[in-house]
Amino acid sequence: MCSHRPACPTADHPDRDAARVVAAHPEQGWSLLCNGTVVFDDTGELLPGGEIIPPHRPVVTTMPSRGRLAVAA
């Protein structure tokens, strides 16, 4: 699907989210990338072959001893 240069990462590449957005629907919570991947606001993905990638948001917790937030990917 990608026709620009340099070409975007393919849908099976680990960096597939770096592809350009070709259709954005923020009111519905999803965007279509030029490599055919549909990305959702919750960080889940639907690959062109039908594979589902579950949401992979960072986990935010509070450090009890300091009351600060810690982020783990």
Backbone as a printed PyTorch tensor [residue, N CA C, xyz], in Angstrom:
tensor([[[  0.8010,  -1.1990,   0.0000],
         [  0.0000,   0.0000,   0.0000],
         [  0.8460,   1.2660,   0.0000]],

        [[  2.0260,   1.2180,   0.5820],
         [  2.8610,   2.4010,   0.7170],
         [  3.4810,   2.7590,  -0.6330]],

        [[  3.2210,   3.9820,  -1.1010],
         [  3.7450,   4.4010,  -2.4000],
         [  4.7290,   5.5630,  -2.3070]],

        [[  5.0570,   6.0220,  -1.1080],
         [  5.9930,   7.1350,  -0.9820],
         [  7.3920,   6.6150,  -0.6570]],

        [[  8.3710,   7.5060,  -0.7900],
         [  9.7640,   7.1280,  -0.5460],
         [ 10.3410,   8.0120,   0.5380]],

        [[ 11.1020,   7.4890,   1.4700],
         [ 11.3490,   6.0610,   1.6440],
         [ 10.0780,   5.3480,   2.0980]],

        [[ 10.0010,   4.0940,   1.7690],
         [  8.8130,   3.3090,   2.0920],
         [  8.6790,   3.1190,   3.6040]],

        [[  7.4560,   3.0620,   4.0590],
         [  7.1680,   2.8360,   5.4790],
         [  7.4250,   1.3750,   5.8390]],

        [[  7.6090,   1.0860,   7.1220],
         [  7.7640,  -0.3010,   7.5480],
         [  6.5160,  -1.1150,   7.1900]],

        [[  6.7070,  -2.3480,   6.8170],
         [  5.5830,  -3.2240,   6.4880],
         [  4.8360,  -3.6080,   7.7540]],

        [[  3.6580,  -4.1740,   7.5830],
         [  2.8080,  -4.5400,   8.7190],
         [  3.4300,  -5.6350,   9.5780]],

        [[  4.3470,  -6.4360,   9.0160],
         [  4.9720,  -7.4970,   9.8110],
         [  6.2840,  -7.0540,  10.4550]],

        [[  6.6540,  -5.8010,  10.2780],
         [  7.8760,  -5.2430,  10.8660],
         [  7.5790,  -4.7700,  12.2930]],

        [[  8.5160,  -4.9500,  13.2310],
         [  8.2760,  -4.5100,  14.6130],
         [  7.9630,  -3.0070,  14.7400]],

        [[  8.4530,  -2.2070,  13.7990],
         [  8.2500,  -0.7600,  13.8490],
         [  7.0740,  -0.3220,  12.9670]],

        [[  6.0910,  -1.1970,  12.7710],
         [  4.9700,  -0.9350,  11.8550],
         [  4.1910,   0.3320,  12.2040]],

        [[  4.1950,   0.7400,  13.4710],
         [  3.4630,   1.9410,  13.8910],
         [  4.0640,   3.2290,  13.3350]],

        [[  5.2650,   3.1590,  12.7720],
         [  5.9130,   4.3440,  12.2170],
         [  5.4000,   4.6750,  10.8140]],

        [[  4.5250,   3.8450,  10.2600],
         [  3.9610,   4.1090,   8.9320],
         [  3.0660,   5.3460,   8.9800]],

        [[  2.8840,   5.9640,   7.8250],
         [  2.0660,   7.1790,   7.7430],
         [  0.5720,   6.8620,   7.8360]],

        [[ -0.1530,   7.7750,   8.4350],
         [ -1.6090,   7.6560,   8.5310],
         [ -2.2020,   8.0560,   7.1780]],

        [[ -3.0710,   7.2000,   6.6200],
         [ -3.7430,   7.5300,   5.3610],
         [ -5.2170,   7.8510,   5.5860]],

        [[ -5.7840,   7.4100,   6.6980],
         [ -7.1750,   7.7410,   7.0440],
         [ -7.2800,   7.7870,   8.5560]],

        [[ -7.7010,   8.9240,   9.0770],
         [ -7.8370,   9.0840,  10.5270],
         [ -9.3080,   9.2700,  10.8820]],

        [[ -9.7380,   8.5470,  11.8980],
         [-11.1130,   8.6580,  12.3900],
         [-11.0780,   8.7860,  13.9170]],

        [[-10.5730,   9.9200,  14.4290],
         [-10.4420,  10.0880,  15.8760],
         [-11.7790,  10.0150,  16.6120]],

        [[-12.8580,  10.3850,  15.9340],
         [-14.1680,  10.3040,  16.5760],
         [-14.5880,   8.8570,  16.8240]],

        [[-13.9970,   7.9320,  16.0720],
         [-14.2790,   6.5080,  16.2460],
         [-13.1320,   5.7780,  16.9470]],

        [[-12.0050,   6.4710,  17.1190],
         [-10.8900,   5.9000,  17.8660],
         [ -9.9430,   5.0250,  17.0750]],

        [[ -9.8260,   5.2330,  15.7510],
         [ -8.9020,   4.4200,  14.9700],
         [ -8.3460,   5.2030,  13.7900]],

        [[ -7.2020,   4.6820,  13.2790],
         [ -6.5670,   5.2500,  12.0940],
         [ -6.0330,   4.1080,  11.2400]],

        [[ -6.0200,   4.3180,   9.9350],
         [ -5.4530,   3.3520,   8.9930],
         [ -4.0840,   3.8390,   8.5600]],

        [[ -3.0870,   2.9820,   8.6740],
         [ -1.7350,   3.3170,   8.2450],
         [ -1.5170,   2.8450,   6.8150]],

        [[ -0.5240,   3.4120,   6.1370],
         [ -0.2900,   3.0750,   4.7340],
         [  0.1600,   1.6320,   4.5370]],

        [[  0.5730,   0.9420,   5.5930],
         [  0.9580,  -0.4610,   5.4700],
         [ -0.2270,  -1.3960,   5.7190]],

        [[ -1.4300,  -0.8340,   5.8350],
         [ -2.6280,  -1.6410,   6.0080],
         [ -3.0010,  -1.9430,   7.4430]],

        [[ -2.2200,  -1.4790,   8.3870],
         [ -2.4940,  -1.7000,   9.8050],
         [ -3.5230,  -0.6880,  10.3070]],

        [[ -4.4860,  -1.1690,  11.0810],
         [ -5.4420,  -0.2830,  11.7420],
         [ -4.9770,  -0.1610,  13.1910]],

        [[ -4.7240,   1.0730,  13.6310],
         [ -4.3100,   1.3060,  15.0120],
         [ -5.4510,   1.9820,  15.7590]],

        [[ -5.6470,   1.5650,  17.0010],
         [ -6.7330,   2.0730,  17.8260],
         [ -6.1840,   2.9650,  18.9290]],

        [[ -7.0220,   3.8610,  19.4300],
         [ -6.6200,   4.7930,  20.4840],
         [ -6.1240,   4.0870,  21.7430]],

        [[ -6.5960,   2.8710,  21.9940],
         [ -6.1590,   2.1460,  23.1930],
         [ -4.8350,   1.4250,  22.9640]],

        [[ -4.1620,   1.6650,  21.8350],
         [ -2.8840,   1.0980,  21.3970],
         [ -3.0040,  -0.3250,  20.8590]],

        [[ -4.1990,  -0.8540,  20.7230],
         [ -4.3850,  -2.1300,  20.0520],
         [ -4.2440,  -1.9400,  18.5520]],

        [[ -4.0330,  -3.0570,  17.8340],
         [ -3.8460,  -2.9840,  16.3930],
         [ -4.5310,  -4.1600,  15.7140]],

        [[ -4.9250,  -3.9540,  14.4680],
         [ -5.4530,  -5.0050,  13.6170],
         [ -4.5900,  -5.0170,  12.3740]],

        [[ -3.8850,  -6.1320,  12.1420],
         [ -2.9880,  -6.2380,  11.0010],
         [ -3.7690,  -6.6360,   9.7530]],

        [[ -3.2070,  -6.3710,   8.5720],
         [ -3.9300,  -6.6440,   7.3250],
         [ -4.3850,  -8.1010,   7.1790]],

        [[ -3.6490,  -9.0440,   7.7090],
         [ -4.0160, -10.4530,   7.6130],
         [ -5.0540, -10.8890,   8.6330]],

        [[ -5.4960,  -9.9760,   9.4880],
         [ -6.5100, -10.2910,  10.4900],
         [ -5.9630, -10.5460,  11.8800]],

        [[ -4.6390, -10.5450,  12.0380],
         [ -4.0520, -10.7590,  13.3660],
         [ -4.3570,  -9.5630,  14.2680]],

        [[ -4.6900,  -9.8640,  15.5110],
         [ -5.0070,  -8.8320,  16.5000],
         [ -3.8140,  -8.6610,  17.4360]],

        [[ -3.3920,  -7.4290,  17.6080],
         [ -2.3480,  -7.0920,  18.5790],
         [ -3.0600,  -6.3940,  19.7320]],

        [[ -3.0570,  -6.9970,  20.9260],
         [ -3.7690,  -6.3790,  22.0520],
         [ -3.1370,  -5.0480,  22.4650]],

        [[ -3.8850,  -4.2090,  23.1640],
         [ -3.3340,  -2.9350,  23.6350],
         [ -2.0390,  -3.1480,  24.4090]],

        [[ -1.0920,  -2.2610,  24.2050],
         [  0.2130,  -2.3710,  24.8630],
         [  0.6270,  -1.0290,  25.4490]],

        [[ -0.2640,  -0.4950,  26.2570],
         [  0.0120,   0.7750,  26.9420],
         [  1.0190,   0.5680,  28.0520]],

        [[  1.7870,   1.6020,  28.3710],
         [  2.6610,   1.5060,  29.5390],
         [  1.8180,   1.4300,  30.8130]],

        [[  2.3310,   0.7360,  31.7840],
         [  1.6460,   0.6000,  33.0650],
         [  2.1530,   1.6860,  34.0050]],

        [[  1.2330,   2.4370,  34.6110],
         [  1.6100,   3.5050,  35.5310],
         [  1.2340,   3.0670,  36.9440]],

        [[  2.2060,   3.1160,  37.8320],
         [  1.9670,   2.7500,  39.2270],
         [  2.5200,   3.8380,  40.1350]],

        [[  2.1090,   3.8240,  41.3720],
         [  2.6160,   4.7720,  42.3570],
         [  3.6580,   4.0870,  43.2210]],

        [[  4.7790,   4.7570,  43.4090],
         [  5.8180,   4.2320,  44.2860],
         [  5.4190,   4.5890,  45.7120]],

        [[  5.0540,   3.5910,  46.5340],
         [  4.5320,   3.8780,  47.8680],
         [  5.4810,   4.6910,  48.7430]],

        [[  6.7730,   4.4620,  48.6430],
         [  7.6970,   5.1500,  49.5420],
         [  7.8490,   6.6320,  49.2190]],

        [[  7.6110,   7.0150,  47.9660],
         [  7.8330,   8.4070,  47.5890],
         [  6.5980,   9.1080,  47.0510]],

        [[  5.5200,   8.3500,  46.8020],
         [  4.3170,   8.9600,  46.2580],
         [  4.4740,   9.4310,  44.8280]],

        [[  5.4800,   8.9190,  44.1120],
         [  5.7150,   9.3160,  42.7310],
         [  5.1860,   8.2730,  41.7780]],

        [[  4.9940,   8.6930,  40.5340],
         [  4.5260,   7.7550,  39.5170],
         [  5.7220,   7.0920,  38.8470]],

        [[  5.5680,   5.7960,  38.5670],
         [  6.5760,   5.0490,  37.8240],
         [  5.9060,   4.4830,  36.5880]],

        [[  6.6090,   4.4910,  35.4540],
         [  6.0500,   3.9680,  34.2090],
         [  6.8830,   2.7860,  33.7640]],

        [[  6.1870,   1.6870,  33.4530],
         [  6.8400,   0.4910,  32.9440],
         [  6.2050,   0.1160,  31.6260]],

        [[  7.0150,  -0.1830,  30.6340],
         [  6.4780,  -0.5350,  29.3160],
         [  6.2330,  -2.0160,  29.2070]]])
